[in-house]
Amino acid sequence: MIRLGLFILITAILVTCTVWFANNPGTMTIVWLGYRFDGSIGMVALGLLVLSGILVILWRCWSAIANSPNWLGRILGSRRRKKGQQALTMGLLELASGDVRQALKHTRAVDRYLEDDTLTRLLTAQAAELDGNNDAAKRQFEAMLEKPDSAFFGLRGLLQLSLKSDDRTAALDYAERAHRLRPRNPAVLVTLFDLLLSAKRWDRALTLLVDAQKAGVFNEDELNRRRALLITAKAEDAIADGENAEAIKLLRKALNARPDFTGAAVLLARLYADIDQAAKARDIVLQSWRTSPSAALGEIYMTSLSGDALSNIKSVEKLVASNPDHIESQLLIAEAALEADLWGMARSNLEKAIAQKSQARHYRLLADLEFREKKDTAKARELLVKASHANPDPGWRCGACGTETDKWAVTCPSCHSFGSIDWRAPMRIHNDVPASAPSAPKQPAVIKQDGAIIENPDMADTEIVRKKDSQPAI
């Protein structure tokens, strides 16, 4: 619509000028260099218009001739870039297939056709790394640090080489530098966090969680878990240095960040018990029992009680009242009832616990109950046999390597995994239950293969699934 309006306006102006010159013809005389020209004003205006058109055409022709080298260069450059990109693609494909020789061949073509040597260096470094020549790869990555556009990728390559050679000090330095260039890169954030954990730089790891939160690397629950673990790690160091007041402050902060953190609760309750503050130890157990009961907390609670067996029952009932249906609550009150010779209370709670999940400790307590209440050694022996084939007892175990420890720690003493120790039952492998075993109890869900039974203690009790001779195990 605007273009149409402009066209009409220009046409109207031209028509008006033409009509005006027609109504006012006039004459013009030009004398120049001995020549004389007589003509009307309209003819002079038309001549000037034609002359302007000729000058514009001549200017366009001159510009085309003058710019022809650049135009030709763009055409040739486009062809070179196309060949370079094709060589780069083939080099990456050969590298992915593991053919280092062909990848290096295409690398030379990339270097010949593409002016930017960043891609050439990256492809050469990756080919050298795949060929096992880490020194050559390191030289290429270091050369990439000279340019700001390629510095991050050079640092990433050097970081991976350092991790491969287990030089964690150098890897930490490269990770820090890469993080400064790109603070929200997820891969760098995760790698840097793990390296900081290995170096036990808890404060720096805590500040890194802020960047991880901005980058969305961890969800809110995982952020709180990691934050609580790092604070607890600082508390462990404080305990080792004898700074109990600082450790208590840190452990309370960890529990505020993650109220269901059993490890921090156990550390804090045991610390209070060690410094003769039994009441505060019981308070910590009471708070944690609502969300995460465990036998470790129950043991600390029972140890902190100083009354007789009957008065301890009331204290235990107060504890389990916040989570009465949990299996740990039922077992704890059963143990307290056994100590007080309250056979009925002990038996009813043990039966409730076994109904949820049968474990070796349940049958051992039942055997103790049968022997103490009824002096029935045969029944007690039978229950102990069942205990030997029941689900193993839970304990502090590493989820990464399966190592069992006598106490909770932030880092696994065996595989050094961070935050992997938790209160859990192990996976176990055992042989078939002997046929001579009297009244073998109902077994947990298992898979039998090659004469052994592999069971998952976290599954509900089911019958043993036995492999038929002609069919593989499912």
N, C-alpha and C positions, 0 to 999 in steps of 0.2 A: 504493500500500500504506500509506503514511503517512497519507494523507487518510482512508482507511477506518478506521485505528486511532483517529484523532482523533474521527471521527464516532461510533464505538462508545463511546469514553470520555465524550464530552459527553452522549450519550443515557443512558448508565448513571448519570451524575451527576444529570440531570434526573429520571429515574425514582426514584432514591434520595431526592431532595428531596421529590418528590410523595408517596411512600409515607410519609416521615417526618411531613410535614404532615398526612396523613390519619390517622396514628396519634396525633398530638398536635395536635388541632384548636385548643384554646385559644381565648380571646377577647381582643379589643382594643377599647378605648374611646378615641375621639379627640374632644376638646372644643376647638373653635377658632372664634372670632368669634361666639359665641352658638349655634353648631351643635354637635350631638353625633352621633357616628357609632359604632355598635357592630357589630362583625363579627369573623369568625374570622381567625386568622393567615394561613391559606391565601388568603382573599379579598383581604386587604391586600397580600400578595406578588404575587398575580395583577394587582391594580390597578396596583401600581408597575411591573410588567413592561409592561403595556399603555401606561401613561403614558410610559415610556422609548421605546417604539416610535413613539408619536405625536411626541415631541420630535425623534427622529432624522429622521422624514419631513419635519417642518417645517424642520429645519436644511438638509436636502438641497434643498428647494424654495427657501429663501432664498439658498443658495449659487449655485444655477442662475440666479436672477434677478440677483444681484449680479455674476456673472461673464459675463453675456450680452454686454456691450460687447466684452470681450476675445475671446469666441468669435466674435462677428460680425466683429471686426477680423481675426482669423486667417483667416476665410473670404474676406474682401475682399482681405487681403494675399496669400493664395495665388493669387487671380485676377490680382492685379497682377504678382506674380512670374512667373506663367505667360505673361502678355502681354509682360513685359520679356524673358524668355528667348526667346520667339518672335521678338521684334524683334531681339534680339542675333544669333540664328541667321540671320535673313534679311539682317541687315547684313553678317555675315561672308561669306555666300554672294554678295551683291552685290559685296563687296570683291574676292572671288576672281574674279568675272567681269569686273572692271575698271570697273564702273559706280559711279563715285565719288559722283555725285549721289544715287542711290538709297541708297547706303550711309550717307551723312550724314543722309538722311531717317529711316532706321531708327535711327540714333544718337540722334536727338532723342527717339524713342519709348523707347529704352532709358533715357535720362536721366529721362524722366517716370515710368516704371513701377518702376525699380530704384533703391533708395536709395544703394547703393554706386556711386560715380562712377568707380571704377577701370576697369571694363569700358567705360564710355562714353569715358573718356580714351584708352584703348588703341585702341578702334575708330576714334575721331576722328583719332588720330595716324596710324594706318595708312592711313586714307582720304586724309589730307592728304599723306602721303608718296607715295602712289600718284599723287596729283594733281600732284606736283612742288612742293608748298608745304612745303619742308623747315623753314622758320621756324615755321610753325604746328605742325608735327609736333614740333619741338623743344620748344615751349612746353608741349605736352601731356605729353611724356615728363618734362620737368623738374617739372611739377606732381605727377607720380606719385612723385617722390622724397620727397614730404612724408610719405607713409604707409609704415611699415615693411613692410606686406604687399605693396605694389606697387613698392617701391624697386628691387628687382632687375630687374623688367620695364622700368622706366623707364631704368635704366642700360643694359640690352641695346639698347633703342631708340636711345638717344643714341650708343652704341658703333657701331651700324650706320650712323647718319647721319654720324658722324665718318669712318668708313671710306669712305663714299660720296663725301664731300667731300675725301678724301685728307688729312685733318688727323690724322696718326698720333700726334702728341703728345697731343692730347685723347683720341683713341681708346685710347691706352695707359693714361691716367688712369682712364677709364671702365671699362676691362677689369680694372684692378687693384681698383677698388671693387666691381665685380660679383663678382670672385673672392673677395674678403673675405666677401661675403654668402653665396656658395655655392661653397665651395672645390672641390667635386667635380663641378661642372657641366661636361660634356665639351666643349660648344660654346665656353664661355668659356675653358676651359683651352687649347684649340687656338688660338683667336684671340689670347689673351694670349701664348702661346709664340711665335707668328709675329711679333707686334709687338715682343717683346723681342729677337728675332733682328734685326729691321730696325734697332732702336736699338743693336745690338751690346752688349747688357747680358748678357754670357755667364754671369756668376755668378748673377744672378737667374733666368735660364732654367734653370740647373742645379738650383736649389732647387725650381723649379716642376715639374721631372720627378718629384720625390718625390710631389707631389699627383697628378700624372698617373698614376703607378704605383698609388696607392691607389684612384683612380677607375677604373682599368682602361682608360684611353684608348688606351694603346699596349701592344702585347705585349712580352715580354721582349727579343726580338731588336731590335725597333725602339727600345726604351728604351736598350739598349746602344749602338746606332748613333748615336742623338742625343746621348747622353752623350759618346761618343768625339769626335763632331764639335764639340761645344761646348768640350771640353778642347783640341782642336786649334786652334780659333779663338783661344783664349787664347794658345796657343803662337805663332800667327802674329803676334799683337800684340807678344808678347815679343821675337820675332825682329826685328820692325820697330823696336823700341826698343833693340835691341842687347843684350838680356838673354838671351844664348845659354844660360847655365846653367839659367835658369828654363824656357826653351823646351824644352831637352832633358828636363828633369824632367816637364814637362807631356806631351810627345809619348810618352814611355815609359808614362805613366799612360794615355794614350789607347789605346796598343797593348795594354795589359793589359785594358782594357775591351773591345776589339775586335781580336783578334790578326790578322784578315784585312783590316784597314783599310789599303789600299794607299796612300792619300793621306798618312796620318800616317807610314807607313814611308818613303815617298819624301822627305818633309820632314826626317825625322830623319837618314836616311842622307846626304842632301845637306848638312845642317847639320854633321854630323861631318866630311864631306869638305872643307867650306869652312874648318873650323878645324884642318885638317891632322891629323885622326885617322882615317886611311884604314882601319885595322884595325877600328875600331868601326863604321865605315860598312859594311864588308863583313859584319860580324856581323849587323847589322840586315837587310841584304839576304838573308843566309842564313836568318834566322828567318822572314822574310815570304815567301820563295820557296816554302816548304812549302805555304802555303795560297793565296797570290795572286800568282803570277808575272806580271810585266809587263815590257815593253821598257824602261820608265822605270827600273825597278830594275836591269835588266841593264846599262843604259848607265852607271849610277852604279858598279856593280860593276866593269865593264871599265875605267872611268876611274881607279878606285882602285888598279888593279894596276900595279906598277912593274917587273915582270920582262920577259924577252923573250917572243916569241910562243909558243914551245914551253912555257915554264913557265906562261904564262897559261892554256894548254889544261888543264893539271892543276887549276888553281884553278877554272876554269869547270866542269870535270867534277865537282869537289867540290860546287859550287853546285847543279848540276842533278840530282845524285844523289838529292836529297830529293823531286824531282818530275820524273822522267825522261820521262814520256809527255806532258807538257804541251807545247803547240805553241811556247810562248815558250822552253822549255828547248831544244827542237830547233833553233830559230832562233839562239839565243845561242851554242850550241856550234858551229853551222855558221859563224857569223861569225868566231868565234875560230879555227876550222880554216882558214878562208880567209886570215886574217892569217898563219897559220903555214905556208901552202902545203900543207896536208894535204887534197888534193883529194878523196880517197875518203871521208874522214870528213865533209867538208862536203857532198858530193853525197848521201850516204845520209841525213843528217839533214834536208836540204832536201826530199828525196823523202818522208820521213815526215811532215814538216810539211804539204806540199801534199796528201798523202793525207787529212789531217784537214780542211783548209780552205785553198783557194787564195786568196792575197792578193797584192796588187801587190808588196809587199816580197819575197815568195818568188821571183817571177820576176826581179826586179832582181838578187837574189843569185845566181840561176842564170845570168843573163846575165853577171854578173861572173865567175862560175866558168868558163863556157865561154870567155870571152875570155882569162882569165889562164892557164887550163890548156891549152887547145887552140888559142888564137889564132883561134877561129872567129867572125869578126865577123858573118857572115850569121846564124848561130844566135843570137848575142847580140842582134842586131837583132830577130830574130823573137820572142825572149823579152821584149824590152822592149815590143814591140807588145802581147803578151799581158798584160803588166803594166798597160798603159794601160786595158785592158778588164776587169781582174780586180777582185775585191772591194777596196775602199780600205783603207788601213792604219788600224789602231786608233790612238787618241790620247786626250788629255784633252779630253773633250767634255761639254757640259752636256746632261743629259737633258731639260731643260725647253725650251730654245730652240735646241739644236743647235750652239751656238757652240763653236769649237775654240780651246783655249788652249795656250800653250807650256809651262805648268806647272800643277800641281794647286793649287787654292785652295778654301777652305771655301765661299765665296760666288762665284757666277758673276759675272764682271765685266760681262757684258752685261745679263742679266735679273735679277741679284741674288738668284737662287734659292739657298736654303741647302742645302748638301750634295748638289747635283745633278750636280757634275762627277765623272766616273768615267772609267776607261780603257775606251773602247768604240770600235767602228767606226761610221761614220756611215751613215745612209740616203742614197742618192744617186740622182739622176735623170740619165740619159744617153741619147743617141741610139742607134739600132741600130748594131751592129758593121758597118763597111763590108764589102761583099762582096769587095773587093780585098785585105782583110787576110789574109795567109798563115796557113793552118791555125789558124783562130780557136779559142781554147781553150774548154773546156767552161765554160758560164756558170753563175753562181749562180741560185738561185730568183728569178724576176722576174715582174712583171705588166706587160704592155704595154698602153698606153692612149693613143689619140690620137697615135700616132707616136713615143712615148717609152717607155722601159723604166724602171720603178721597181723597184729590187731591194732585198732584205733581206739584208745580208751575214752575218747571224747564222744563216741557214737553210743546210741542207746543199746541196751543189751539185746542181742538176737542170737539165734542158734548158730553154731559153727557151720560154715559153708565148706563142704569138703569137695575136693576135686575128684572127679571120676577118672578112671583109668583111660578112657577113650576120649575125653573132652578136656580142653584147656580150662584153667581157672578163669572165672569172670571177674 
